[in-house]
């Protein structure tokens, strides 16, 4: 399909720069291909979901993965900055560098804006379009803690270009159930949940299951091709363990619906279902690219924020609920002043068919 088929005009003022407070007071657009649209709010999930349903959340924790510092060559220094986007091993990350032209293979880096205990690394590789391989002196959990100490929250470009990073972003850009360090972008549909709302859902008989997909900065990269067949999807690491799979499959067997919170949860569930058509344990990288025509095997309902024009995530929601349904839903959301993107409002999409 042509990438231009997934374009739409979005008024600039609808891009949310901060979340609403409290976070579960955001609006929720119900999108049901069989029954149309309904303007609701996040707490209405308590009536939309039913006993026996399974809410699947992504428990990845966002690292403050924007690092600034110096490239060091003898007595010469140059300012550089990096956005980490995918962990390679215990000591190595892939990152987007600015300016990448200043960096050479084996350059020494001191990151942390002049702090005495700078986070040190070297350039272990250079790729195209500004991608750098960073090899840190620290590794594993110690490296995670150092990144937390020296880094800033990597806000999406459509927010970061309009305002600076604020102290509140440390909590605003993290789900209340975040547990597994590794993401450099938030699974933003989950930002709408509070601990109180989650407890009320559990009390109603809705089970909550955690999967892990470490969201990469590649999720923000624009598509640079004209046809979807030519796009190479970024890979992200994810895991669903056997016990979680068993509980989800048991709920489905008794009529429960699988409700994915966010496109990240959906992509991981469908990756784990792709080979056999049924959900199975999964651990590893996934580069699944979902466009109209994709056959969904596991997810029945998708909760997700409103996405960018011509993005892979906008293509995914078109595949899930239908091209005409999503075109109508997004047109309605724009007319009604819904807030878009990471800090914006949400939608609850039912699967076409």
N, C-alpha and C positions, 0 to 999 in steps of 0.2 A: 504494500500500500504506500501511497505517497505521504510523506511526513506533513505536507501542507494540508492534508485532509483533517489533521488534528489541531488546526489553528483556530483561535477565537480571540476576540478583542476584549481585554480586561481593563477597566478604568484603574488608573494608578492608585486612586484613593482607597480601593478595596484591599490592597495589600496590607495585612496586619503587621505592625511593627512591635506590638506587645500583645500578650494574651489578655483575655478578659479575666477579671477576678470576681469570685473564686473561679478556678479553672473549669469546674463542672457546670458553670452557668452559660457556657457557649451555646450557640444555636446548633440545631441538628436538622438537616434536610433528609427526610425519609424519601427514598427513591425506590419505588416498587414497579417494575415493568408491567405488572398485571393490574395495579390499582392506582398508579399515578404518584403525585408528589404530596408531601405534607410538611408544613413548617412546624418544627418542634424544638425542644431543647435537650441537652445531654441527659438530664434526669429522667426523661421519657423512656430511656432504655429500660427502665424498671417495668414498663408496661409492654414494650415492644419485644423484649426477650421473655422466654418462658421456661418453666421448670424443665430441666433435662438438657437445655442448651449448653454448649461449651464455648466460653469466651477465651480465645487464644491470644495471648499478649507476648510481645517481644521484650524480654528482660535485659537487653543490652544496656550498658551504661556508657554515656557519652564522656570521652576523655576531653579535657581542654586542649585540643590538638593543634591550636594555632601557636606556633613557636617563633619568636623573634630573637635575633642576636647578631653575631658577627662571623664572617669568614675570616680566618687568620692565616696569613702567609708571612712568617717572620714577624717584622714590626708593622706590617701593613694589615689594615682591617677594612672590611666593607660590610655595610648593613645588609642583612638578608632576612627573609622570613619564609616559613614553611607551613603548609597545611598537611598534616599527616592524613593519609587516606586508606591505607591497608597494611596491616601487620604481616610481615613475611615469616619471621621467626622471633625467638625470645629477645633478640637485640636489634632486629632490622625492620624498618618501616619504609614503605613507598610514600612519597610526599610530592606535593606540587610546590615548586619554589618560585620566589619572586625576589630579585630578577634571576632567572635561571642562567642567563648568559654570564653572570659573574662567577659561576661555579665551575671548577674543574674536578676531574676524577682525583680522589684522595685528598681533596681540600679538608682542612681541619675547621671545625665549627664549635663555637661557644654560644650556647643558646640560653636565654633567660634575661636579656636586657641589662647586662652588667652586674647581675647578682654575684656575690662572692662564690657561691656554690654552683657555678654554671653547669648546665647539662651539656656534656661534650659528645661530639659525634664526628664522623668523617663521611665524605661523599664516596659511597661504594659503587655507584653506577649512575649513568645519565641516560634518560630515554627521550622520546619525542615529546613535544608540546609542554616542556617545562617539568617533566616528571623526574624526580631524583630518588635514588636509593640511599637511605641514611642508615649507617651502622653506628649504634650508640655504644659507649663504653659500658653502661649499665645494661642489665637484661631482666626479663621476667617481671615479677611483681615490683621489684625495686625501680625498674624503668617506668612502670605505670605510675608509681608514686611521684617520681621526679617530673614526669609530664604534667601531673596534676598540680605540682608546685610551681612549675615554670610557664605553663601554657595558659591560653585564654580560650574561652568557649568559641568554637568555630561556627559562628552564625552563618546561615545561608546568605549568598551574595545579595539576594533581593532585600535582605534586611541590613546586612553589613555595609552596603553601599549607601544606605540612607541614614544610619546612625551608628555611633560607636558602641562597643561592647560595654554592658552595664553590669554591676554587681548582681542584680536580680536575675540575670541570665543563667547564673550557676544553678539556680533552682527552677526557673521558668522553663529552661531547655532540657529538663530531665524528668522522666516519668517517676511517679512515686514508688514504682516497683522495680526500678533499675537495680541490677545486681551484678551483672557480668561486665567487667571493664573491656572495652575494645572498639566501641563505635566512635566515629568522628562526625556523625550527624544523628539527630534524634529520630526515633520512630514516632512521628509527631501526632498521629491519631491518639496515641496513648497519653499525651499530655493533658487530655481532658478529664482523666480519672483522678478522683480523690480516694483516700483510704476509706472514707465513709461510704461513698458510692459503691466501691468494690464490695464492702461488707454487706450492704443492702442487697446487692446482686446475689451474693453467696446465700444470704438468708432466704432468698426467694427460690433457691434450688438450682441456680446457674453455677456451673463449675468453672473455675478459672485455671487455665493451664499456661505454663510458661515455656516458650521456645526462645532460642537465642540466634539472632542474625546481627552481626556487627556491621552496621550501616556505614558505607564508605562515602567519601566526598564525591565520588564519581556519580552519585545520584543527582548532583546539581549540574553536571556537565551538559551543555546543549548538544543536541544531535547535529552532526556535521554532514549528514548525507541527505539525499532527496527521497530515497526509497527505504522503507523499513527493513527490507531484505538485506541491505548493505550495512546495517548498524551492528557494531560489535559491542555487546553489553559488558559493563564492568562486572567483575566477580567479587562476591562477598562471602565471608565464612559464616556458616550457620550450623546449628545442631538441634536435633530433636531426639531425646533419649527413648529407650524402649518402653519405660514405664509410662511416659506421657502418651506415646502412641497407643498403648494398650487402653488407657483411660478414654482417649478420644474415640477410638474405634468402638469401645463398649457403649459410649453415649450415642454414637451414630446408629448402632445396632438396635437401640431402643427408641429411635425416633428423634433424638436430639439433633439440633442444627449446629454446625461448626461456624462460629462467628469470628472471623479474623479481625483483630484490631490492627489496622494498618496494612499497607501494601507489602511491608517487609514480612509480616507474619504470613500473609497469603503466599508470597513468593517462596518462602521456605516450605510451607505445607505442600504446595503444589510441586516443588522440586522433589520433596520426599515421596510424592505419589506418582511421579512421572513414569518411572520404569515399569511399575506393575499395575498402575491404575488404582491402587489402594495405599493408604498411608503406612509407611514403614520407617524404622529408625534411620536417621541421616546424620552424617557428620562430614563436613568438608566445604569446599567452595561451590557456590552456585552462580551461574550467569544466565539464569532463565530469563527470557524476554517474551513477555505476554502481549500479544496483539489480537485484534478481532479474528475469530476462527479457532482460538485456543480452546481445548476441551478441559474444563475444570473437573477434577476428580474428588476433591475433598471439601472445599470451602463453599458454604451455602449463602453466607451473608458477610459483607465487608463494611467495616467502619473505617472511613478515611477522610482526610481533609481535602480541600479543593486544590487541584494541581495546575502546574504551569502549562500554557499552550505548547503543543508540539513536543511534550516530554514523554518519556517512556511510561511514566506513571499515569498520565492522562490516557495513553493508549491502553494501559491495563484496565482502567475502569470502563472504557468503551467495550473492551472484550468481555468484561464481567456482566454488565447490565444491558449492553446493546448501544449501537452508535446513535440511533435516533433518540433513545431514552436519555442518554447522557447529554446530548446536544440540548435537549429540552430542559434538563435539570440544571445545567450550567447557565443557560439563558435566564431561567427563573432565579437562580441564586444571584446573578448580577443585577437583575431588575430589583430584587428585594434587599439588596445591600448586604449580602453575606460577606464575611471577612475571609480572605483567601490566604492560602499557603501555610507555612509551619505554625505560626501563632494565630491562625484564623479559626473559623468555625469548622464544623464537621458534617459528614453525611453518613447515612446508613443505607447501603446499596444491597438490594436483593438480586440474586443471580437470574439472568434471563432464562426463561424456560424451566 
